[in-house]
Amino acid sequence: MPRVESYEVLIVGGGKAGKTLAADLARAGHRVALVERGMIGGTCINVGCIPSKALIRSAAVAALASRAHDFGIRIDHHATDMPGVLARRRAVVDGMVDLNWNNLHGALGEHFILGEARFVAPRTVDVRPADGGPLRRITGDKLFVNLGAEPMLPELPGLGDARPLTSRSALELDRLPASLVVIGGGYIGVELGQAFRRLGSEVTIVQRGPHLLPAEDEDVSAAVEAIFRDDGIHLALRSAVASVAGRSGDRVRLAVRSPDGERTIEGTDLLVAVGRVPATRDVGLHEAGIEVDARGFIVVNERLETTAADTWALGDSAGSPQQTHVALDDYRIVKANVFGGGARSTSDRVVPHTVFIDPELGRIGLTEREARGRGLDVRVATVPTSVVPRARTLSETRGVLKAVVDAGSSQILGFAMLGPEAGEVAAVVQMAMLGRLPFTALRDAILAHPTMAEGLNYLFGSPMR
C-alpha cells in the first residue's frame, strides 16, 4: 500500500470549477492537491467550447468570403484548407492550455498532479501518475469532485462498427467531409453542422423531434430551421435512426423512420451529437460514499453537497447545466459556503445560453412555453431582426427577437434573440432581470445607435400579445 499523502483540500478534476477553486484556495494559503486526468484546463479549453468556436470562426470567414459580392468586394476564388483550419484551432487551444498550466503550476506547484484517480475510501483516491511513476494514495479533509462529461453514443445497430465522429473527434479532422450526416439537433449538432456546411460539406441533420433546438419556443426553432434551409442544410425532422451501416470516413447509410415512412440517408461521414454523459463510471464513487442517479450524475443538493460527508460535486458530473459559466458559478457557491460561511444556492440562478450558430441564438430566463406551462400571466413581444438598423448595415437581417413579460409586475421573465451578437444582447437583458427592472426600463433606455442592443428599444416598444 502506498504512503498516504494528506491535504486539507483534495480536488479531483481540473475543469473550470475545479481548477479555479484549486488555484484560488492555494493562493489563499490552503494546502490543496488537484488531480487531473490529463486535459489541462478541462473539457472546454481542450475539446469543447474553445476549439469548437475556433472552428466556427473559420467557417464564418468562409461564409463571408462566399458572400463578398454582397458587400461590394470581389473575391475571384476561395477554398477551405482543412489542415490550415486545424492548425489554427490547435494554436488557439495550445495557447490557452499554456496559460492554464502556468496558472495552476504557479499556484500549486508539485501539488498539481496529472494522473488517473480512483476513489478507494471516503475523501481518498489512488492516483496512477501520467508520467508512469508509482501509485500514490491521496486524502483530503474536504473533497471536491469535478469529473466532467463526455459524448454519448446511443445503442443503435451498427453504430459502433461505423466509428462515428463525436464532438471531440470532429474537431481533429484535417480533411473536409464530402457529405456529413449529423444525428442530433441540439446545440452541438447545429453548431457543428452549420460550420461544416459553411466550410463546404453537404450536411444533413437528423432530429428525432419536430424541431431543432427543442428547448426553445417553436417560433424561435422554426426561425433557425429557415436559416439552415436557406444555407443549404438538409433537415430530417421527426426522424428516428433505426440502424447504421458502413464506416464513417468512407460511406455510411442510415435507416431512418419518420411519419412519412422509412428511407435511407447516406453520407461519407457520420457525426453523433445526442448529448453528453457524466464521466462517473468505473471510478469508485461508491467506495467514497458518493451516490449517483440513474443517469450517472452525482446526487447533490442545492448547496452542491453530495451524500458523503465533507464532499461536494461541481460542474457537468453534478448535473449542473453543461456550460462553463455554470461551472464557474458552482465554484463560487462552494467557495462562499464552505470557506466563507455563506448560504449560496443553485436554486435561484439565472443562467444565460448562447448557441454559436450564425447568426447567434442567445437566451435568458423562461421561454413562452415554460411560462405558460407554469400558469403565469404573461405578455409576449416579438419583432424580426430586420427592424434593427445595425442588422441591415451588417447585411444579416434573418432572425427574431422575443421577450416574455410578467403581466402584473412588468418584469422580464425571459428573452430570446436570433441575430448578430445575440449573446451580448442577452447579457443586457440579464442585467435588467437581475436588477428586477420593468421592461419599460429597456424600452425607454438610450441605447447607442446603430448597435444590436438598440433592438431592445424596438422589441419592448412593440405591441404585446
N, C-alpha and C positions, 0 to 999 in steps of 0.2 A: 504493500500500500504506500502511495507517495506521501511525503510530508505535507501536512495541511498548512496552507497559506491563508491567513486570516486578514480580513479587511473590515472596515466599518461599513462600506457600501460595495456591493457586487452588482454590476450591471451586465446582463447577457444580451448582446445585440447592439450594434453601433449604428442603427438608423437615426433619423432626425431626433427622436425623443431621447434615445439612449446616449448618443454622442454629446448632445447639448447638456444633458444632465451631468454626464461624467466630467466634462471639461469645467462646467460651472462649479460643481462641488469640489473638484480637485483644487481649483484656484482659490476656493474659499477655505482651504485647509483641511478638508476631509480626506481620509485615507480611502481611496477609490481604486477598484480594479474594473476595467472594461474589457470584456471578452467579445471579440468579433470574428465570425467565421472566415471572412476574407474580403468582403466588399467595404473598403474604407470609405466611410461617408454614407453607407446604406444603399438601399434599393434605388431611391430617387436619383441620386447622382450617377450611379453606375449603369443601371439597366431600366430606369423608369423615366421620370419626368424630364430630366435634363437631356439625355440622349434622344428621347423621342421628340422633344421640342426643337432640338438642333436639326433633326431630320425634317421636321415640319417646316422649319425656316428655309431649308434648302428647297423644299417643294414649293413654298410661297414665292421664292425668287424665280423658279422655273415658270410658275403660273404668270407672274408679272412679265417675264420675258415673252411669253406666248401672247400677251395682250399689249405689248409695247405700242402697237399701232393705235390703240385706244387713247394713248397719251401723246400722240404726235411724235413718237420715237420709232425709227426704223431699225429693226434687227433682222438681218437677212437670214441668219441661221443660229440656232442654239440647240444643244443636245445635253442630255443628262450624262454626267461622268460619275457613275456609282462609286468607283474607287475613291474619287475625289470627295464625294458626299460622305463616304465612310471615314476618310481621313479627317475631314473637318469635325465630324461628330466625335471621333476619338480624341481629337485635340481639345475640344470643349470639356469632355469628361476628364481627361488626364489632368487638365489644369485645375479642375475642382477637386479631384482626388488628392492632388498635391497640397492644396490649401487645407483640406481636412486632415491629411497626415500631419502636416506641420502644426495645426491647431491641437490635435489630440496628443501627439507625441510631446509637444511643448508643455501641455498641461499635466499629462500623466506619466510621461517617460516610459520606463520599463513596465509600468502597470497597465499600459495599453497592450493587450495580449491578443495576437492573431492565432486563432485555433478553433477547433471543433469542440463545443461544450456539450456535455450530457449531464443532466441532473441526477444525482445519486442519493440525495437526502435533502431535508428542508434547508434552503438557502445555501446549498452546496453543489458544486459542479466538478466533474472531472474534465480536464481540457487536454486534448491532443494537439500540441502546438503545430502550426503550419510549417515550421522550419524543421520538423522531424525530431524535435527534442523529446525528452522523457515526459511521460504523463504527469500532469500537475493536478492536485486537488485544491480547490479554492472555495472558501466560505466567506460569507458576509453577514454582519449583524442585520443588515437590511438588503433585500434582493429586489431588483427591478428587471423585469423581463420584457424584451423588445425584439421579438423574434421575426417580425415582418410577415410577408405573404409572398406567394409565388403563383405563376399562371396555372390555371386549372385546365385539365384536359378531360372532357366528358367521356363516358363509356359509350362509344359508338363502334359498331362492327367495322373493322378495317382501319380505324383511325391511328392506332399505334403503328401499324405497318407503313402508313403513309408518311410518318415522320414529319408532321406539320410544323410550320413556323409558329412561334409564340411571340408575345410582345417583347421578349428578350432576344430571341434569335433573329427576328425580323430586322432588328436594329444593327445586326452584324453583317447584313448582306452587302457584298461588293459587286453584285450584279442586279439588274433590274428584271423582276419577273415579267414575262410577256403578258400573262393573264393571271391575276391574283383573285382567288376566292376567299372571302372573309366570312367565317362563321361567328356571328355575334354583332349586334348593332348598338352596343353600349359605347361608352366614351372612348375606350381603347380601339374598338373596331372602326368607329367613324373617323377618329383622328388618323390612324394608320392607313385606313382605306383611302381617304381623300389624299393623303400625302403621296402614296404610291401612284394614284391616278394622275396627280399633277407631275410626278416625275416621268410618267409615260406608260405605266402599266394599264392594261384593261382590268377593271375592277368590278367584281360582283359582291355585294354584301347580302348574306343570307340571315334573316332575322325571324325567329320563331313567332314573335308577337306582331301586332298590326302596325307598329311604328318603330322607327329608330328612336333611340334615347327614351325608353319607356317611362322614365321617372319624370319627364316633362309633360306639360299640358299638350293635348293633341294638336292644337293650332301651332304651337312652337315646333313640335316634332315635324308637322307637315311642312313648315317653312324650311326646316333643314332638309327634308326629303326633296323639296322642289329645287333647292340649290344643288344638291347632289345629282339629281337627274339632269339638271342644266349643265353640270360639269361632265356628263357622260358616264356616271357611275350607275351600274345596273343594280336595282334593288329587288330582292326576292323576299317580300314580306309575307307574314303568316305562313312561313315555310319551315318545316322541321326536317333536319337531316336524318335520314334513316340509316345510311351506311356510306362508307368511303372506300374507294378502290384506287389503286395506283400509288405513285410516290411523288410527294411534293418536291419540286425542282425539276421534274420530268413531265409527268402528266397525272392529274388527279380527276376523278369523277365522283360526284356526289349524287346519291339518290335522294331526292327531296320530295316531301309530301306537303301539299297545300290544299285549301278548299277546292282548287281547280283540278286536283288530281296529282298524279306522280309525274316527275320529269327528272332529267339528268342535267346537272350543271357541271361543266368541265373547265379546267384551267391548268396552267403549268405549275402553279404553286398554291398552297393552302395555308391560311393563317387562322388559328383558333384564338378567339378573343371573347370568351364567355364568362370571364370573371377570374377572381384570384382566391386562393385558399390559404389559410394560415399555415405558417411553417412550424407547426407544433407536433407533427407526428414523429414518433421514434426518437424523442429527445429526453424521455424520462420525466416528464412533468408530474406524473402520478407519484413518483418517488419523492418529489418535493412537496407533495400535498396540494398541488395546483390542479383544480378541476377545469375541464374543457366542456363545451356544449356539444350537441350532436354534429355540428359542422366543423368542430375542431378549434373554435375560438375560445380563448381563455375567459372563464367566467369572472367578471368584475362587477363591483357596484359603482355608484355614481362618483365615488372618490378614487376609482381605479384600483381598489383593494381586491386582491384575489381571495380564494378560500384558505390560503396558507397564511400563517402569522408573519407579520413584518415583510410581506411580499406584495409587490404591485406589478401590474402589467400595463404596457403602453403601446400605442401605435396599432398597426394593422392586426396583429395577432390577438389584441384585446377586443376586437370587434369595433374599434373606432372607425369612422368613415375613412376609407383608404386614400388619404390625401396628406401630403407632407405638412401643410399648415395645420391640420388637425393634430398630427403627431406632436408638433411644436407646442400646441396648447395642452396636450397630455403632459408634456414636460412641465409646463407652468403649474398645472394642477397639483402634481405630486410634489414639486418643489415647495409650493406655497403651503400645502397641507402637512407634509412630513417634516420639512425643515424650517417652516416659518409659522407654524401654529395656525394656519389659515383654515378656511372651510369652503374651498372651491369645489365645483361640481361640474360634471358633464351635462347636467340636465338643462341648463339654461344657455347653452351655446347657440350662437347664430353663425352658421357655417356657410361661407360662400363656395360656389362651384364655378369653375371655368372649364369649358370644353374647347380645346385649342384646334378647332376646325377653322376654316377661313370662309366667311367671317366668323369671329369668335361667338360662342354662346356663353354668356355669364348669367348666373342666377344666385339669388339670395332669398332666404325665407320660404314661405309656403307657395306652392302652385295654387292656381284656382281650384283644381280638382281636390287638393288636400284641404283647402279652406272650406269648401262647400261640403266635403265629406265629414268635417268636424261640426257641421251645423252652424258655422259662423255666418253672420250677416255681413256680406261684403259687397263692395262695388269694384268693378274691373275697368281699367283703361287700356286701350290698345291703339298703337299707331304704327304705320310702316316705317322702316328705317329710312325710306326715301324722303321723309319730311325733314330730316336733319340736314341742314346745308353742308356740313362737313362731309357727310356721306357722298354728296354729289361731287364735291371737289376731289374726293378720292376715287370716284367712279366705282363705288361699291354701295349700291343702294338696295341690295337684296336683304331681306330680314324683317324683323319686327321688334318692337318694344312693348312690354306688357307689365302692368302693375296690379296688385291686389291690395285693396284698402279696406280697413275696418269701417263699416258704415256709421257706427256710432262715434268713435273717437277720432276718425280720420287718420289714424296711424297706418303706416305702410306695413302690411303683413308679408308681402313678397314682391319680387321683381325679377323679370327675365328680359334679356336682350340678346338678339341675334343680329350682330352687326360689327363693324370695325371697333376695336378697342373695348369690346363689351365687358371684359373682365375688369377693366379700370373704371368704367361707368358704374358697374355693380358695386364697387367699393364705395363710391359716393353715396349710393342708396343705403348701403350697410351702415355708414356713419349716421345717416338720418335715423335709421331704425334703432341703432344703439342709443342715440340721444332721445328716442321716443318723440321725434318731431312729427307733426302732421304733414300730410302730403303737400299741403299748401306752401310749406317752407321751401320745397324744391320747385314747386310751380312758380313761386314769386322770386326765387333767388336770382341774382345777377350772375349768370354763368357765361364765361368768356365765349365770344363768337369769333370764328366758327370752330367749335370743338364738338366732339361726340357727346360730351356731358350736357351740352346745351339741349340735346334731345329730351332731357328730363323736363325742361320747360314745356315742350310740345306735348309730351306724354301726360303730365299731370294737369295740363291746361285743356286737355281734350275731354269731350263728353264721356261720362262713365255710365256703364250699364249695371 
